[in-house]
Amino acid sequence: MLEVISEYGGLTVLAPAKVNLTLRVLGTRPDGYHVLESVVAGVTLFDTLHAEPDGDLSLACRGLEAPAGPDNLILKAARALGARCGIRAGARLSLEKRIPVGRGLGGGSSDAAATLVALNDLWRCGLDPAELAAVGASVGSDVPLFFGPPMAVMRGRGEDIEPLETRFTWTLVLAWPAYRMPTAEVYAAYDRLGEDGDAKPSATAILEVLGGPVRDAASFLVNDLERAADNMRERRFDVRACLHDAGAQAVGMTGSGSAYFAVADTEAEAQRWADAAGVAGAETYLVALQSEGTDQRENST
């Protein structure tokens, strides 16, 4: 998923957002992590990380708000790589943040993966992608995903990645409210609620309809965490209802929320939904599925 741009004296990495087209919770591991199965796609909304040699390790951020201190996954990733390779080198890191935090879009994990790629090159660690993914797994469950292709089935706690061939050209509207959904709190709410008892398709059933019209995908966009996130939302802004009211039929929640996505057959259709959701109070982006060799642009509305 990551796109690397070599530059004189440094390296720039485009770190994409991800969307969980589906997310099923299959159980809980002995270590407390949940066992997941999810069809995940990288999309054309990017954070940009730049790394240059320096005597100390530092990070400067601009754009949207990013976590500071010990919760910053970029610095965690840098320190984990240094420990793995026995390196005490520094780097000057700068992040242009466009992926909002706490919306289930994976920006922090993507930034961590980008950091590992940049510093592996800058520090001449010589680790291959599988080894970098293993370091990433110690930083965050979703980090290994970003060393793979634009679409994959993610299993376990996120470390088991099955590559998939990109098979659709849908346009997606991303929409999120002003509030965040802390991942740990959503999972805790899910555990308190338990199973909802409704029969749902498997996480991978959507693969049968990826090449067809959007209407065929509507019933497959399942996310087992949505009921818990909705329960936490109380009377705050309902993004799903907003997209449905705008005319979208195939709508899903990504990750643990609070962002939703609507899938459209055409960009014009997606733009109408984005405009309506924006008027209603949501922040929206039009994105495509990320793929190698395509134009990596993003569109805010």
One Martini backbone bead per residue (centre of mass of N, CA, C, O) as a GRO file, in nm:
protein
  301
    1MET     BB    1   0.054   0.064  -0.017
    2LEU     BB    2   0.309   0.204  -0.014
    3GLU     BB    3   0.472   0.515  -0.120
    4VAL     BB    4   0.795   0.573  -0.253
    5ILE     BB    5   1.016   0.870  -0.232
    6SER     BB    6   1.309   0.959  -0.353
    7GLU     BB    7   1.552   1.184  -0.203
    8TYR     BB    8   1.762   1.420  -0.140
    9GLY     BB    9   1.848   1.335   0.188
   10GLY     BB   10   1.580   1.141   0.160
   11LEU     BB   11   1.233   1.045   0.247
   12THR     BB   12   0.910   0.965   0.098
   13VAL     BB   13   0.583   0.867   0.236
   14LEU     BB   14   0.283   0.727   0.141
   15ALA     BB   15  -0.002   0.705   0.368
   16PRO     BB   16  -0.275   0.520   0.373
   17ALA     BB   17  -0.587   0.460   0.392
   18LYS     BB   18  -0.851   0.255   0.529
   19VAL     BB   19  -1.107   0.002   0.450
   20ASN     BB   20  -1.366  -0.181   0.595
   21LEU     BB   21  -1.581  -0.362   0.422
   22THR     BB   22  -1.530  -0.579   0.646
   23LEU     BB   23  -1.625  -0.704   0.995
   24ARG     BB   24  -1.538  -0.983   1.193
   25VAL     BB   25  -1.604  -1.136   1.509
   26LEU     BB   26  -1.477  -1.463   1.623
   27GLY     BB   27  -1.326  -1.377   1.896
   28THR     BB   28  -1.107  -1.460   2.179
   29ARG     BB   29  -0.808  -1.440   2.304
   30PRO     BB   30  -0.602  -1.509   2.570
   31ASP     BB   31  -0.473  -1.200   2.543
   32GLY     BB   32  -0.760  -1.029   2.454
   33TYR     BB   33  -0.773  -1.043   2.171
   34HIS     BB   34  -0.932  -1.024   1.873
   35VAL     BB   35  -1.087  -1.218   1.630
   36LEU     BB   36  -1.046  -1.159   1.284
   37GLU     BB   37  -1.238  -1.069   0.981
   38SER     BB   38  -1.120  -0.881   0.685
   39VAL     BB   39  -1.195  -0.658   0.428
   40VAL     BB   40  -0.930  -0.464   0.285
   41ALA     BB   41  -0.876  -0.115   0.173
   42GLY     BB   42  -0.698   0.099   0.000
   43VAL     BB   43  -0.694   0.460  -0.015
   44THR     BB   44  -0.693   0.804  -0.161
   45LEU     BB   45  -0.575   0.878   0.143
   46PHE     BB   46  -0.300   1.084   0.271
   47ASP     BB   47  -0.015   1.064   0.434
   48THR     BB   48   0.303   1.250   0.490
   49LEU     BB   49   0.638   1.122   0.507
   50HIS     BB   50   0.946   1.263   0.628
   51ALA     BB   51   1.303   1.171   0.599
   52GLU     BB   52   1.604   1.261   0.784
   53PRO     BB   53   1.904   1.303   0.880
   54ASP     BB   54   2.005   1.275   1.234
   55GLY     BB   55   2.107   1.280   1.566
   56ASP     BB   56   1.807   1.293   1.630
   57LEU     BB   57   1.478   1.219   1.741
   58SER     BB   58   1.214   1.364   1.542
   59LEU     BB   59   0.880   1.539   1.540
   60ALA     BB   60   0.673   1.690   1.288
   61CYS     BB   61   0.346   1.848   1.266
   62ARG     BB   62   0.084   1.880   1.018
   63GLY     BB   63  -0.242   1.964   1.018
   64LEU     BB   64  -0.379   1.740   1.161
   65GLU     BB   65  -0.425   1.589   1.440
   66ALA     BB   66  -0.182   1.430   1.656
   67PRO     BB   67  -0.047   1.225   1.853
   68ALA     BB   68   0.127   1.253   2.155
   69GLY     BB   69   0.386   1.103   2.269
   70PRO     BB   70   0.349   0.765   2.355
   71ASP     BB   71   0.102   0.742   2.128
   72ASN     BB   72   0.302   0.764   1.899
   73LEU     BB   73   0.364   0.549   1.631
   74ILE     BB   74   0.616   0.664   1.503
   75LEU     BB   75   0.806   0.652   1.753
   76LYS     BB   76   0.759   0.357   1.815
   77ALA     BB   77   0.870   0.249   1.546
   78ALA     BB   78   1.154   0.368   1.563
   79ARG     BB   79   1.233   0.223   1.829
   80ALA     BB   80   1.180  -0.068   1.733
   81LEU     BB   81   1.388  -0.067   1.504
   82GLY     BB   82   1.636   0.002   1.670
   83ALA     BB   83   1.615  -0.250   1.852
   84ARG     BB   84   1.620  -0.469   1.625
   85CYS     BB   85   1.913  -0.337   1.496
   86GLY     BB   86   2.102  -0.181   1.696
   87ILE     BB   87   2.014   0.134   1.675
   88ARG     BB   88   2.108   0.502   1.744
   89ALA     BB   89   1.987   0.663   1.541
   90GLY     BB   90   1.859   0.934   1.373
   91ALA     BB   91   1.576   1.163   1.291
   92ARG     BB   92   1.388   1.371   1.069
   93LEU     BB   93   1.043   1.406   1.118
   94SER     BB   94   0.760   1.457   0.890
   95LEU     BB   95   0.402   1.537   0.911
   96GLU     BB   96   0.122   1.514   0.694
   97LYS     BB   97  -0.209   1.543   0.812
   98ARG     BB   98  -0.523   1.383   0.672
   99ILE     BB   99  -0.592   1.156   0.865
  100PRO     BB  100  -0.813   1.098   1.088
  101VAL     BB  101  -0.858   1.048   1.416
  102GLY     BB  102  -1.082   0.807   1.533
  103ARG     BB  103  -1.226   0.662   1.240
  104GLY     BB  104  -1.105   0.379   1.114
  105LEU     BB  105  -0.849   0.451   0.888
  106GLY     BB  106  -0.538   0.386   0.987
  107GLY     BB  107  -0.323   0.621   1.011
  108GLY     BB  108  -0.125   0.535   1.237
  109SER     BB  109  -0.038   0.263   1.108
  110SER     BB  110   0.059   0.382   0.840
  111ASP     BB  111   0.275   0.566   0.965
  112ALA     BB  112   0.441   0.339   1.092
  113ALA     BB  113   0.509   0.194   0.829
  114ALA     BB  114   0.648   0.436   0.696
  115THR     BB  115   0.873   0.458   0.906
  116LEU     BB  116   1.003   0.181   0.860
  117VAL     BB  117   1.075   0.225   0.565
  118ALA     BB  118   1.246   0.484   0.592
  119LEU     BB  119   1.452   0.380   0.818
  120ASN     BB  120   1.555   0.131   0.676
  121ASP     BB  121   1.697   0.308   0.465
  122LEU     BB  122   1.848   0.527   0.635
  123TRP     BB  123   1.985   0.292   0.836
  124ARG     BB  124   2.051   0.026   0.688
  125CYS     BB  125   1.904  -0.253   0.785
  126GLY     BB  126   1.782  -0.476   0.564
  127LEU     BB  127   1.483  -0.523   0.573
  128ASP     BB  128   1.216  -0.690   0.494
  129PRO     BB  129   0.879  -0.676   0.478
  130ALA     BB  130   0.832  -0.907   0.682
  131GLU     BB  131   1.014  -0.787   0.904
  132LEU     BB  132   0.868  -0.516   0.927
  133ALA     BB  133   0.591  -0.636   1.002
  134ALA     BB  134   0.688  -0.759   1.270
  135VAL     BB  135   0.756  -0.492   1.398
  136GLY     BB  136   0.473  -0.366   1.358
  137ALA     BB  137   0.314  -0.568   1.544
  138SER     BB  138   0.447  -0.437   1.810
  139VAL     BB  139   0.285  -0.158   1.767
  140GLY     BB  140   0.035  -0.272   1.576
  141SER     BB  141  -0.218  -0.460   1.438
  142ASP     BB  142  -0.236  -0.293   1.145
  143VAL     BB  143   0.054  -0.254   1.027
  144PRO     BB  144   0.104  -0.504   0.831
  145LEU     BB  145  -0.102  -0.428   0.607
  146PHE     BB  146   0.091  -0.189   0.469
  147PHE     BB  147   0.292  -0.416   0.325
  148GLY     BB  148   0.080  -0.468   0.121
  149PRO     BB  149  -0.175  -0.465  -0.065
  150PRO     BB  150  -0.467  -0.287  -0.143
  151MET     BB  151  -0.587  -0.587  -0.099
  152ALA     BB  152  -0.733  -0.779   0.182
  153VAL     BB  153  -0.722  -1.038   0.414
  154MET     BB  154  -0.781  -1.007   0.761
  155ARG     BB  155  -0.641  -1.182   1.038
  156GLY     BB  156  -0.686  -1.212   1.357
  157ARG     BB  157  -0.514  -0.925   1.485
  158GLY     BB  158  -0.363  -0.859   1.174
  159GLU     BB  159  -0.114  -1.061   1.081
  160ASP     BB  160  -0.304  -1.205   0.868
  161ILE     BB  161  -0.229  -1.189   0.516
  162GLU     BB  162  -0.442  -1.189   0.220
  163PRO     BB  163  -0.409  -1.144  -0.091
  164LEU     BB  164  -0.577  -0.938  -0.340
  165GLU     BB  165  -0.745  -0.876  -0.614
  166THR     BB  166  -0.826  -0.610  -0.793
  167ARG     BB  167  -1.206  -0.576  -0.871
  168PHE     BB  168  -1.271  -0.256  -0.847
  169THR     BB  169  -1.426   0.087  -0.945
  170TRP     BB  170  -1.529   0.224  -0.717
  171THR     BB  171  -1.670   0.486  -0.543
  172LEU     BB  172  -1.588   0.663  -0.240
  173VAL     BB  173  -1.745   0.778   0.054
  174LEU     BB  174  -1.621   0.967   0.306
  175ALA     BB  175  -1.759   0.986   0.651
  176TRP     BB  176  -1.742   1.221   0.930
  177PRO     BB  177  -1.744   1.330   1.239
  178ALA     BB  178  -1.627   1.517   1.512
  179TYR     BB  179  -1.607   1.248   1.649
  180ARG     BB  180  -1.466   0.991   1.825
  181MET     BB  181  -1.347   0.632   1.835
  182PRO     BB  182  -1.226   0.444   2.066
  183THR     BB  183  -1.123   0.134   2.023
  184ALA     BB  184  -1.122   0.010   2.310
  185GLU     BB  185  -1.416   0.101   2.377
  186VAL     BB  186  -1.561  -0.055   2.154
  187TYR     BB  187  -1.472  -0.339   2.238
  188ALA     BB  188  -1.590  -0.323   2.522
  189ALA     BB  189  -1.881  -0.282   2.425
  190TYR     BB  190  -1.899  -0.544   2.268
  191ASP     BB  191  -1.858  -0.733   2.513
  192ARG     BB  192  -2.110  -0.635   2.669
  193LEU     BB  193  -2.325  -0.706   2.442
  194GLY     BB  194  -2.261  -0.905   2.240
  195GLU     BB  195  -2.441  -1.083   2.053
  196ASP     BB  196  -2.721  -1.011   1.829
  197GLY     BB  197  -2.830  -1.284   1.652
  198ASP     BB  198  -2.780  -1.211   1.366
  199ALA     BB  199  -2.759  -1.296   1.052
  200LYS     BB  200  -2.446  -1.313   0.868
  201PRO     BB  201  -2.217  -1.266   0.660
  202SER     BB  202  -1.928  -1.318   0.567
  203ALA     BB  203  -1.646  -1.140   0.516
  204THR     BB  204  -1.593  -1.285   0.213
  205ALA     BB  205  -1.864  -1.260   0.046
  206ILE     BB  206  -1.797  -0.993  -0.117
  207LEU     BB  207  -1.615  -1.125  -0.342
  208GLU     BB  208  -1.862  -1.205  -0.533
  209VAL     BB  209  -1.934  -0.866  -0.598
  210LEU     BB  210  -1.695  -0.666  -0.681
  211GLY     BB  211  -1.759  -0.650  -1.011
  212GLY     BB  212  -2.030  -0.519  -0.960
  213PRO     BB  213  -2.288  -0.371  -0.858
  214VAL     BB  214  -2.356  -0.200  -0.575
  215ARG     BB  215  -2.630  -0.331  -0.490
  216ASP     BB  216  -2.491  -0.618  -0.433
  217ALA     BB  217  -2.320  -0.509  -0.166
  218ALA     BB  218  -2.500  -0.404   0.069
  219SER     BB  219  -2.534  -0.684   0.247
  220PHE     BB  220  -2.195  -0.716   0.292
  221LEU     BB  221  -2.145  -0.454   0.490
  222VAL     BB  222  -2.008  -0.576   0.757
  223ASN     BB  223  -2.002  -0.477   1.123
  224ASP     BB  224  -1.968  -0.583   1.450
  225LEU     BB  225  -1.904  -0.282   1.582
  226GLU     BB  226  -2.152  -0.096   1.526
  227ARG     BB  227  -2.338  -0.137   1.768
  228ALA     BB  228  -2.137  -0.030   1.977
  229ALA     BB  229  -2.088   0.248   1.849
  230ASP     BB  230  -2.387   0.333   1.851
  231ASN     BB  231  -2.424   0.314   2.160
  232MET     BB  232  -2.205   0.545   2.214
  233ARG     BB  233  -2.333   0.785   2.045
  234GLU     BB  234  -2.625   0.829   2.086
  235ARG     BB  235  -2.719   1.168   1.988
  236ARG     BB  236  -2.537   1.183   1.771
  237PHE     BB  237  -2.425   1.191   1.470
  238ASP     BB  238  -2.573   1.021   1.182
  239VAL     BB  239  -2.408   0.900   0.912
  240ARG     BB  240  -2.574   0.677   0.787
  241ALA     BB  241  -2.838   0.838   0.760
  242CYS     BB  242  -2.720   1.062   0.587
  243LEU     BB  243  -2.645   0.880   0.340
  244HIS     BB  244  -2.923   0.761   0.292
  245ASP     BB  245  -3.069   1.036   0.248
  246ALA     BB  246  -2.882   1.095  -0.012
  247GLY     BB  247  -2.902   0.774  -0.161
  248ALA     BB  248  -2.749   0.561  -0.027
  249GLN     BB  249  -2.713   0.196   0.000
  250ALA     BB  250  -2.398   0.135   0.030
  251VAL     BB  251  -2.318   0.104   0.374
  252GLY     BB  252  -2.032   0.156   0.599
  253MET     BB  253  -1.818   0.072   0.859
  254THR     BB  254  -1.499   0.157   0.977
  255GLY     BB  255  -1.393  -0.027   1.195
  256SER     BB  256  -1.463   0.162   1.502
  257GLY     BB  257  -1.476   0.426   1.399
  258SER     BB  258  -1.674   0.705   1.284
  259ALA     BB  259  -1.648   0.611   0.999
  260TYR     BB  260  -1.791   0.616   0.675
  261PHE     BB  261  -1.917   0.443   0.377
  262ALA     BB  262  -1.991   0.492   0.026
  263VAL     BB  263  -2.098   0.315  -0.260
  264ALA     BB  264  -2.024   0.383  -0.608
  265ASP     BB  265  -2.051   0.371  -0.958
  266THR     BB  266  -2.007   0.687  -0.958
  267GLU     BB  267  -1.876   0.999  -0.914
  268ALA     BB  268  -2.134   1.168  -0.935
  269GLU     BB  269  -2.290   1.020  -0.719
  270ALA     BB  270  -2.088   1.061  -0.490
  271GLN     BB  271  -2.095   1.372  -0.493
  272ARG     BB  272  -2.388   1.404  -0.404
  273TRP     BB  273  -2.354   1.268  -0.128
  274ALA     BB  274  -2.128   1.448  -0.020
  275ASP     BB  275  -2.279   1.714  -0.032
  276ALA     BB  276  -2.512   1.633   0.159
  277ALA     BB  277  -2.336   1.551   0.404
  278GLY     BB  278  -2.196   1.825   0.434
  279VAL     BB  279  -2.451   1.992   0.494
  280ALA     BB  280  -2.521   1.806   0.756
  281GLY     BB  281  -2.194   1.783   0.894
  282ALA     BB  282  -1.991   1.630   0.733
  283GLU     BB  283  -1.693   1.489   0.659
  284THR     BB  284  -1.555   1.465   0.320
  285TYR     BB  285  -1.452   1.204   0.080
  286LEU     BB  286  -1.318   1.120  -0.229
  287VAL     BB  287  -1.246   0.780  -0.331
  288ALA     BB  288  -1.026   0.529  -0.424
  289LEU     BB  289  -0.884   0.256  -0.496
  290GLN     BB  290  -0.589   0.145  -0.437
  291SER     BB  291  -0.327   0.137  -0.694
  292GLU     BB  292  -0.094   0.041  -0.894
  293GLY     BB  293  -0.037   0.305  -1.124
  294THR     BB  294  -0.209   0.524  -1.002
  295ASP     BB  295  -0.367   0.798  -0.919
  296GLN     BB  296  -0.286   0.965  -0.593
  297ARG     BB  297  -0.556   1.112  -0.532
  298GLU     BB  298  -0.749   1.361  -0.356
  299ASN     BB  299  -1.094   1.448  -0.239
  300SER     BB  300  -1.245   1.724  -0.124
  301THR     BB  301  -1.583   1.852   0.017
   0.00000   0.00000   0.00000
